[in-house]
Amino acid sequence: MCVGVLTACGGGNSQKPAANLAGNWQIIMDGNIKAPSGFLLQSGTSLDGDFLVSGNCSGVGPAQGQLDGLNIAMTVNASDQTLSFTGTTTSEGTSMSGNYSFLGSGCGGSEAGTWTGTQIPALNTNFQGTFTSGDTPGLVFHFSGTLSQGSNTGASYATLSGNMISTDAPCFTSASVSGQISGTAVVLNLTNSEGIALGKITTTLTTDVTSMTGTYAFVNFTVPIACGSDFGNVVFTLTPSSTM
């Protein structure tokens, strides 16, 4: 006799609910350097956004997709090329994988393979940065600060803002930070309190948002900074901001 919940007796709809895929995504196409990245918005089972496609014929274009339970089908059109992705997502919506096909008009021949996608958590963080100069042998200095990520608008990137301070840096001791994130790619622009450019940091973020590594360039040819200029490598250690 069936008197309990309908699904317990074999009735009802067993369709798995669609995962929540809204957010920042980094896609890796096995054997291909294109590595699309960008932000998705989700309405029910429909996905929309913009993705940056790197490599040959790089560009930005719309991403559109559809979910059927945990199954996904998505296309990205950028710079005369169409990337088609099919596969499955995890129920948490943190990753997805499957098969891709690539059709490029003027961007190379057709191609097919496997792909994986990772949703990158929002970059709301405190950081400690170690900077190693490539200009001055033996020069190592440090900055600490915060970064906050702007809202997801379905663009190929989200904005970043924050600040950083140092007690041992030779070029400047504080800076305002503005920048962008797309997938795991992070670019930070530095200015002083008067809005004068101090330099740029270009990094790659780990998918678990615990560290970033990359390069820096502190230079302003119009309004020289205290040290003249400095270039080198940087490693950031990240911890979630308690205020976010």
C-alpha positions as CSV (number, residue, x, y, z in Angstrom):
1,M,0.0,0.0,0.0
2,C,1.4,3.4,-1.0
3,V,0.5,6.1,1.6
4,G,3.8,8.0,1.8
5,V,5.4,10.6,-0.4
6,L,4.6,9.9,-4.0
7,T,8.2,9.6,-5.1
8,A,8.9,7.0,-2.5
9,C,6.4,4.7,-4.3
10,G,7.9,5.2,-7.7
11,G,5.7,8.0,-8.9
12,G,6.4,11.6,-9.6
13,N,9.1,13.3,-11.6
14,S,12.6,11.9,-11.0
15,Q,14.3,14.5,-13.1
16,K,17.3,16.0,-11.3
17,P,17.0,19.7,-10.7
18,A,19.3,21.9,-12.8
19,A,22.5,23.0,-11.1
20,N,23.2,26.7,-10.5
21,L,25.9,27.6,-13.0
22,A,25.8,31.4,-12.6
23,G,29.3,32.7,-12.0
24,N,32.8,32.9,-13.3
25,W,34.0,30.0,-15.4
26,Q,37.4,28.8,-16.7
27,I,37.2,26.2,-19.4
28,I,40.1,24.0,-20.5
29,M,39.9,22.3,-23.9
30,D,42.3,19.3,-23.9
31,G,45.0,19.8,-26.5
32,N,43.8,23.3,-27.4
33,I,45.1,26.7,-26.2
34,K,41.9,28.6,-26.5
35,A,40.9,28.3,-22.8
36,P,37.6,30.2,-22.9
37,S,36.7,32.1,-19.7
38,G,33.8,34.4,-18.7
39,F,30.7,34.8,-16.7
40,L,27.3,33.0,-17.0
41,L,23.9,34.2,-15.9
42,Q,21.2,31.6,-15.4
43,S,17.4,31.9,-15.7
44,G,15.7,28.6,-15.0
45,T,17.5,26.2,-17.3
46,S,18.8,28.9,-19.7
47,L,22.3,30.2,-19.7
48,D,23.6,33.5,-21.1
49,G,26.9,35.4,-20.8
50,D,30.0,36.5,-22.6
51,F,33.3,34.5,-22.9
52,L,36.8,35.5,-23.8
53,V,38.5,33.1,-26.2
54,S,42.3,33.2,-26.2
55,G,44.8,31.7,-28.7
56,N,44.5,32.0,-32.5
57,C,41.6,34.4,-33.4
58,S,41.2,35.5,-29.9
59,G,38.1,37.6,-29.1
60,V,35.0,38.0,-26.9
61,G,31.6,36.7,-27.9
62,P,28.2,35.5,-26.5
63,A,27.8,32.2,-24.7
64,Q,24.3,30.6,-24.7
65,G,23.3,27.3,-23.2
66,Q,20.6,25.0,-21.9
67,L,20.4,22.7,-19.0
68,D,18.4,19.5,-18.8
69,G,18.9,18.2,-15.3
70,L,22.6,17.9,-15.0
71,N,23.2,17.8,-18.8
72,I,24.5,20.9,-20.5
73,A,24.7,22.1,-24.1
74,M,26.4,25.4,-24.7
75,T,27.9,27.4,-27.6
76,V,30.4,30.3,-27.7
77,N,30.6,32.4,-30.8
78,A,33.7,34.7,-30.9
79,S,35.8,36.1,-33.8
80,D,34.4,33.9,-36.6
81,Q,34.6,30.7,-34.6
82,T,31.9,28.6,-32.9
83,L,32.7,26.4,-30.0
84,S,30.1,23.8,-29.0
85,F,30.2,22.1,-25.6
86,T,28.1,19.2,-24.4
87,G,28.4,17.3,-21.2
88,T,27.3,17.1,-17.6
89,T,27.6,19.3,-14.5
90,T,28.0,18.4,-10.8
91,S,24.9,18.8,-8.7
92,E,26.7,21.6,-6.8
93,G,27.4,23.4,-10.1
94,T,31.1,23.8,-9.3
95,S,32.4,21.9,-12.4
96,M,31.3,20.5,-15.7
97,S,32.9,18.3,-18.4
98,G,32.2,16.6,-21.7
99,N,33.0,16.9,-25.4
100,Y,33.6,19.9,-27.5
101,S,33.6,20.7,-31.2
102,F,35.2,23.7,-32.9
103,L,34.4,25.2,-36.2
104,G,36.5,28.2,-37.2
105,S,35.9,30.3,-40.3
106,G,39.4,31.6,-41.1
107,C,40.6,30.5,-37.6
108,G,41.8,27.0,-38.5
109,G,40.1,23.8,-39.3
110,S,37.4,21.8,-37.5
111,E,38.4,20.1,-34.3
112,A,36.9,17.9,-31.5
113,G,37.9,16.8,-28.1
114,T,37.1,16.8,-24.4
115,W,36.8,19.7,-22.1
116,T,36.5,20.6,-18.4
117,G,35.0,23.7,-16.8
118,T,35.6,25.0,-13.2
119,Q,33.5,27.6,-11.5
120,I,35.9,30.1,-9.8
121,P,34.7,31.4,-6.5
122,A,34.3,35.2,-6.1
123,L,37.6,36.9,-5.4
124,N,36.7,38.6,-2.1
125,T,40.0,38.2,-0.2
126,N,42.7,39.5,2.0
127,F,46.2,39.1,0.5
128,Q,49.9,39.0,1.3
129,G,52.1,39.6,-1.7
130,T,55.8,38.9,-2.1
131,F,57.5,40.9,-4.9
132,T,60.9,39.8,-6.3
133,S,62.5,42.4,-8.5
134,G,63.9,41.5,-11.9
135,D,65.5,45.0,-12.1
136,T,67.5,45.1,-8.8
137,P,69.2,41.8,-7.9
138,G,68.3,40.7,-4.3
139,L,65.4,43.1,-3.9
140,V,62.4,41.5,-2.3
141,F,59.5,43.5,-0.8
142,H,55.9,42.9,0.4
143,F,52.4,44.3,0.1
144,S,49.3,43.4,2.0
145,G,45.7,44.4,1.2
146,T,42.2,43.5,0.1
147,L,40.3,42.8,-3.1
148,S,36.6,42.8,-3.7
149,Q,34.8,41.4,-6.8
150,G,32.0,43.3,-8.4
151,S,28.6,41.8,-9.4
152,N,28.1,39.2,-12.2
153,T,26.6,41.1,-15.1
154,G,27.1,38.3,-17.7
155,A,30.1,40.0,-19.2
156,S,33.4,38.2,-20.0
157,Y,34.8,39.7,-16.8
158,A,33.9,41.2,-13.5
159,T,35.5,44.2,-11.9
160,L,37.9,44.2,-8.9
161,S,38.7,46.9,-6.4
162,G,40.8,47.2,-3.3
163,N,43.9,48.7,-1.7
164,M,47.4,47.6,-0.8
165,I,50.1,48.9,1.7
166,S,53.7,48.1,2.3
167,T,56.4,48.9,4.9
168,D,59.4,47.9,2.8
169,A,58.6,48.7,-0.9
170,P,61.0,51.2,-2.5
171,C,58.6,52.5,-5.2
172,F,55.6,53.5,-3.1
173,T,54.0,52.4,0.2
174,S,50.3,52.4,-0.7
175,A,48.1,52.1,-3.7
176,S,44.4,51.9,-4.8
177,V,43.7,48.8,-6.8
178,S,41.2,48.4,-9.7
179,G,41.1,45.5,-12.2
180,Q,39.3,42.7,-13.9
181,I,38.9,38.9,-13.5
182,S,37.9,36.4,-16.2
183,G,38.2,32.8,-15.3
184,T,41.6,32.5,-13.6
185,A,43.1,35.5,-15.3
186,V,43.5,38.6,-13.0
187,V,44.8,42.0,-14.0
188,L,45.3,44.7,-11.4
189,N,45.9,48.4,-12.1
190,L,47.5,50.5,-9.3
191,T,47.1,54.3,-8.7
192,N,48.0,56.7,-5.9
193,S,45.6,58.8,-3.9
194,E,45.6,61.4,-6.7
195,G,44.7,58.9,-9.4
196,I,48.2,58.8,-11.0
197,A,49.1,55.4,-12.4
198,L,51.7,53.5,-10.5
199,G,51.8,50.2,-12.4
200,K,50.2,47.0,-13.3
201,I,50.0,43.4,-12.0
202,T,49.1,40.4,-14.2
203,T,48.5,37.1,-12.5
204,T,46.9,33.7,-12.7
205,L,44.6,32.6,-9.9
206,T,44.4,29.1,-8.6
207,T,40.9,27.5,-9.0
208,D,40.5,27.2,-5.3
209,V,41.3,30.9,-4.8
210,T,44.2,30.4,-2.4
211,S,47.0,32.0,-4.4
212,M,48.0,34.1,-7.5
213,T,51.3,34.1,-9.3
214,G,52.4,36.5,-12.1
215,T,54.4,39.6,-13.0
216,Y,54.4,43.2,-12.0
217,A,55.5,46.4,-13.7
218,F,55.8,49.6,-11.6
219,V,56.4,52.5,-14.0
220,N,54.9,55.8,-15.1
221,F,56.7,57.5,-18.0
222,T,54.6,60.7,-17.7
223,V,54.8,61.2,-13.9
224,P,57.8,59.2,-12.7
225,I,57.4,57.2,-9.4
226,A,60.0,57.3,-6.6
227,C,62.1,54.4,-7.8
228,G,61.9,55.3,-11.4
229,S,60.6,51.9,-12.4
230,D,60.7,48.3,-11.3
231,F,59.7,45.0,-12.9
232,G,59.6,41.4,-11.6
233,N,57.6,38.5,-10.3
234,V,54.9,38.3,-7.6
235,V,53.3,35.6,-5.5
236,F,50.1,36.3,-3.6
237,T,48.7,34.3,-0.7
238,L,45.0,34.7,-0.4
239,T,42.6,34.3,2.6
240,P,38.8,34.9,2.4
241,S,37.8,38.3,3.7
242,S,35.8,38.1,6.9
243,T,33.7,41.1,5.8
244,M,32.5,39.5,2.5
